[in-house]
Amino acid sequence: MTSATRRPETPASTVPTRLIATDLDGTLLHDDKTVSARTIAALAAAEQAGIEVFFVTGRPARWMDVVSDHVHGHGLAICGNGAAVVDLHGGPGAHRFVKVRELAPDIALDVIQLLRAAAPGTVCAVERTFGLHLEPGYPLMHMEPPEIVSPAEKLLAKDALDADQPVLKVLAFHPEMDPDDFLTVARTAIGTRANVTRSSPSALLEISGPGVSKASTLELCCAERGIAPEEVAAFGDMPNDVEMLTWAGRSYAMGNAHPAAVAAASGRTAPNNEDGVAIVIERILAEQL
């Protein structure tokens, strides 16, 4: 599922929402990375009403403790832009991988080499299930120190430390390029070898396996539950949310969203700092009760 063509929205009155899929950073979370009391209450009310809640994020699974703590362990998380599905119901420290859609190491290395040629100065990081490994020169912009600093050829070698852990995604950073220009260059260079997107305000790209995205993994999870796209309400704010916003029957770009997310969504809501997700959930619950 890679189409970015917006399907007409099904009238809410005819198809009840069965699943809520929400991005985290810039969407559910305030800019200080907290979840408001109003949002916590809205998520809990949705689950109590029988609506499943999925967090759909570019974050790795191990960064979900703080979020699940804020939201009292509600729901499942699709992490790494679709590379993994994690059950949060056990609470912090008890998360369980439900599904992993890895990026093959040889494809990861091929993609990195193509990016180096297309955008000289690119430096990369490799995200595995339980750790982040950096190339020399990659900025320390994430929530944890790297476990290994080495060229990508060594990070992705068959005998590398943690080589037994699946690669979830490659992060590629350019110190000078405009973020959207970098995304365009990368997509042209990489083609169908991998899925390339971005969610950061800086020139930081996120590269997953071919066909792996928030939308495609959400689609798999919904199919397993017998949930149709028309029964999903989705929320997002950045280019890595575009496919998900396009696929869902009801979708909302935040008031602070990137233009690509606005174009993909069927509706808009308030900015993340004004509890835009909670506002819509409350309205959905009022419609269905």
C-alpha positions as CSV (number, residue, x, y, z in Angstrom):
1,M,0.0,0.0,0.0
2,T,2.0,3.0,-1.3
3,S,-0.6,5.1,-3.0
4,A,-0.8,8.7,-1.8
5,T,-4.1,9.4,-3.6
6,R,-6.7,10.5,-1.1
7,R,-9.9,8.4,-1.2
8,P,-13.2,10.2,-0.5
9,E,-14.1,10.1,3.1
10,T,-16.9,7.8,4.1
11,P,-19.6,9.7,6.1
12,A,-18.9,9.1,9.8
13,S,-22.5,8.4,10.5
14,T,-22.5,5.3,8.4
15,V,-19.3,3.7,9.5
16,P,-18.3,3.7,13.2
17,T,-14.7,4.1,14.1
18,R,-13.2,0.8,15.4
19,L,-9.5,1.8,15.6
20,I,-7.6,5.1,16.3
21,A,-4.1,5.3,14.8
22,T,-2.0,8.3,16.0
23,D,1.5,9.5,15.5
24,L,3.3,10.7,18.6
25,D,5.8,13.5,18.2
26,G,4.2,16.6,16.9
27,T,0.8,14.9,17.0
28,L,-0.3,13.2,20.3
29,L,2.6,14.6,22.3
30,H,3.0,18.2,23.3
31,D,6.3,19.8,22.2
32,D,7.8,19.1,25.7
33,K,7.1,15.3,24.9
34,T,4.3,15.1,27.5
35,V,0.8,13.8,27.1
36,S,-1.9,16.0,28.5
37,A,-4.5,14.8,31.0
38,R,-7.2,15.5,28.4
39,T,-5.5,13.2,25.9
40,I,-4.9,10.5,28.5
41,A,-8.6,10.6,29.4
42,A,-9.7,10.6,25.7
43,L,-7.5,7.5,24.9
44,A,-8.9,5.7,27.9
45,A,-12.5,6.5,27.0
46,A,-11.9,5.2,23.5
47,E,-10.6,1.9,24.7
48,Q,-13.4,1.6,27.2
49,A,-15.8,2.2,24.3
50,G,-14.2,-0.8,22.5
51,I,-12.1,1.3,20.1
52,E,-8.6,0.0,19.7
53,V,-5.8,2.5,20.0
54,F,-2.6,2.2,18.0
55,F,0.4,4.5,18.4
56,V,2.1,4.7,15.0
57,T,5.5,6.3,15.2
58,G,9.0,6.6,13.8
59,R,10.4,6.1,17.3
60,P,12.1,2.8,18.0
61,A,10.4,0.3,20.4
62,R,12.8,1.0,23.3
63,W,11.7,4.7,23.3
64,M,8.1,3.7,24.1
65,D,8.5,3.4,27.9
66,V,7.9,7.1,28.6
67,V,4.9,7.1,26.3
68,S,3.2,4.0,27.7
69,D,3.8,5.4,31.2
70,H,2.0,8.6,30.2
71,V,-0.9,6.8,28.7
72,H,-1.2,4.0,31.3
73,G,-0.1,1.3,28.9
74,H,-2.9,1.6,26.4
75,G,-2.8,0.0,23.0
76,L,-0.2,-1.3,20.6
77,A,2.6,0.7,19.0
78,I,3.8,0.5,15.4
79,C,7.4,1.6,15.7
80,G,10.2,2.5,13.4
81,N,7.8,3.7,10.7
82,G,6.2,0.3,10.4
83,A,9.3,-1.9,11.1
84,A,8.0,-3.3,14.4
85,V,4.8,-3.8,16.3
86,V,5.0,-3.7,20.1
87,D,2.4,-4.5,22.7
88,L,2.4,-1.8,25.4
89,H,-0.2,-3.3,27.6
90,G,2.3,-4.7,30.1
91,G,3.6,-1.2,30.9
92,P,7.1,0.2,31.0
93,G,9.8,-2.5,30.9
94,A,7.3,-5.2,29.8
95,H,6.9,-4.4,26.1
96,R,6.7,-7.4,23.7
97,F,7.5,-7.5,20.0
98,V,4.5,-8.7,18.1
99,K,5.8,-8.2,14.6
100,V,9.2,-7.3,13.0
101,R,9.6,-6.2,9.3
102,E,13.3,-5.9,9.0
103,L,15.6,-4.1,6.4
104,A,18.0,-6.6,5.0
105,P,21.6,-5.6,5.9
106,D,22.8,-5.9,2.3
107,I,20.0,-3.6,1.1
108,A,20.8,-1.2,3.9
109,L,24.4,-1.0,2.9
110,D,23.5,-0.6,-0.8
111,V,21.1,2.3,0.1
112,I,23.8,4.0,2.2
113,Q,26.3,3.8,-0.7
114,L,23.7,5.2,-3.2
115,L,23.0,8.1,-0.8
116,R,26.7,8.9,-0.4
117,A,27.0,9.1,-4.2
118,A,23.9,11.2,-4.7
119,A,24.4,13.5,-1.7
120,P,28.1,13.7,-0.7
121,G,28.5,14.5,3.0
122,T,25.7,12.1,4.1
123,V,26.3,10.2,7.4
124,C,24.2,7.4,8.6
125,A,23.1,5.4,11.7
126,V,21.8,1.9,11.9
127,E,18.8,1.2,14.1
128,R,18.5,-2.4,15.3
129,T,15.9,-3.8,17.6
130,F,17.8,-3.0,20.8
131,G,20.3,-0.4,19.9
132,L,21.5,2.5,17.7
133,H,24.9,2.4,16.0
134,L,26.4,5.5,14.3
135,E,28.9,6.3,11.6
136,P,31.7,8.8,12.6
137,G,30.4,12.3,12.2
138,Y,26.7,11.4,12.7
139,P,25.3,14.1,15.2
140,L,24.3,13.0,18.7
141,M,20.7,14.1,18.2
142,H,18.8,11.1,19.7
143,M,17.7,10.2,23.2
144,E,20.6,7.8,24.0
145,P,24.3,7.4,23.4
146,P,25.3,5.1,20.6
147,E,26.5,1.6,21.3
148,I,29.0,1.5,18.4
149,V,30.6,4.2,16.3
150,S,32.0,2.8,13.0
151,P,31.6,3.1,9.2
152,A,28.4,1.5,7.9
153,E,30.4,-1.2,6.2
154,K,31.4,-2.5,9.7
155,L,28.0,-1.7,11.3
156,L,26.3,-3.9,8.8
157,A,28.9,-6.7,8.4
158,K,27.9,-10.3,9.1
159,D,30.2,-10.4,12.1
160,A,29.2,-7.0,13.5
161,L,28.2,-6.7,17.2
162,D,24.5,-7.2,17.4
163,A,24.4,-8.7,13.9
164,D,21.8,-11.2,15.3
165,Q,19.4,-8.3,15.8
166,P,17.2,-7.3,12.9
167,V,17.9,-3.9,11.2
168,L,14.7,-1.8,11.6
169,K,15.8,1.2,9.7
170,V,18.7,3.4,8.5
171,L,18.9,7.0,9.5
172,A,20.6,9.3,7.1
173,F,21.7,12.9,8.0
174,H,23.0,15.7,5.8
175,P,24.5,18.8,7.5
176,E,23.7,21.3,4.7
177,M,20.8,20.2,2.5
178,D,17.2,21.4,2.8
179,P,15.2,18.5,4.4
180,D,12.6,18.2,1.6
181,D,15.3,18.5,-1.1
182,F,17.3,15.7,0.7
183,L,14.2,13.6,0.7
184,T,13.6,14.1,-3.1
185,V,17.3,13.3,-3.9
186,A,17.2,10.2,-1.7
187,R,14.0,8.8,-3.2
188,T,15.3,9.3,-6.7
189,A,18.6,7.6,-5.9
190,I,17.1,4.7,-4.0
191,G,14.0,4.0,-6.0
192,T,12.2,0.9,-4.9
193,R,15.1,-0.6,-3.0
194,A,13.8,0.8,0.2
195,N,11.1,3.1,1.6
196,V,12.4,6.6,2.4
197,T,10.6,9.2,4.4
198,R,11.2,11.9,7.1
199,S,9.7,13.2,10.3
200,S,12.4,15.5,11.6
201,P,12.6,19.3,11.0
202,S,16.3,18.7,10.1
203,A,17.7,16.9,7.0
204,L,17.3,13.5,8.6
205,L,15.8,10.7,6.6
206,E,14.4,7.4,7.8
207,I,14.8,4.4,5.5
208,S,12.9,1.2,6.0
209,G,12.6,-2.1,4.0
210,P,10.8,-2.0,0.6
211,G,7.1,-1.5,1.1
212,V,7.5,-1.0,4.9
213,S,5.7,2.1,6.1
214,K,3.3,3.2,8.9
215,A,0.4,2.6,6.5
216,S,1.4,-0.9,5.2
217,T,2.0,-2.2,8.8
218,L,-1.2,-0.6,10.0
219,E,-3.0,-2.2,7.1
220,L,-1.6,-5.6,8.1
221,C,-2.7,-5.2,11.7
222,C,-6.2,-4.1,10.7
223,A,-6.6,-7.0,8.3
224,E,-5.8,-9.4,11.1
225,R,-8.6,-7.8,13.1
226,G,-11.1,-7.6,10.3
227,I,-11.0,-3.8,10.4
228,A,-11.5,-1.9,7.1
229,P,-9.8,1.4,6.2
230,E,-13.2,3.1,6.6
231,E,-13.3,2.1,10.2
232,V,-9.9,3.8,11.1
233,A,-9.3,7.3,12.2
234,A,-5.7,8.4,11.8
235,F,-3.7,11.5,13.0
236,G,-0.3,12.8,11.8
237,D,1.8,15.8,11.0
238,M,4.8,14.9,8.9
239,P,5.7,13.2,5.5
240,N,6.2,9.8,7.2
241,D,2.4,10.0,8.0
242,V,1.3,10.7,4.4
243,E,0.5,7.1,3.4
244,M,-1.3,6.4,6.7
245,L,-3.4,9.6,6.4
246,T,-4.2,8.6,2.8
247,W,-5.2,5.0,3.7
248,A,-7.5,5.7,6.7
249,G,-11.1,6.4,6.1
250,R,-11.0,9.4,8.4
251,S,-7.7,11.2,8.8
252,Y,-6.6,14.4,10.4
253,A,-3.5,16.6,9.9
254,M,-2.6,18.6,12.9
255,G,-2.7,22.4,12.9
256,N,1.1,22.3,13.0
257,A,1.4,19.8,10.1
258,H,3.7,19.7,7.1
259,P,2.0,20.6,3.9
260,A,2.3,17.0,2.6
261,A,0.4,15.7,5.6
262,V,-2.3,18.4,5.1
263,A,-2.7,17.4,1.5
264,A,-3.0,13.7,2.3
265,A,-5.6,14.0,5.2
266,S,-9.3,14.2,4.8
267,G,-9.6,16.7,7.7
268,R,-7.7,19.0,10.1
269,T,-7.6,19.4,13.8
270,A,-6.0,21.7,16.3
271,P,-2.2,21.7,16.8
272,N,-0.5,19.1,19.0
273,N,0.0,21.6,21.9
274,E,-3.8,22.3,21.9
275,D,-4.8,18.6,22.2
276,G,-6.0,18.2,18.6
277,V,-6.1,14.4,18.8
278,A,-8.2,14.5,22.0
279,I,-10.6,17.0,20.4
280,V,-11.4,14.6,17.5
281,I,-11.6,11.5,19.7
282,E,-14.1,13.2,22.0
283,R,-16.2,14.1,18.9
284,I,-16.0,10.5,17.6
285,L,-17.1,9.1,20.9
286,A,-20.0,11.6,21.0
287,E,-21.1,10.5,17.5
288,Q,-21.0,6.8,18.4
289,L,-22.6,6.8,21.9
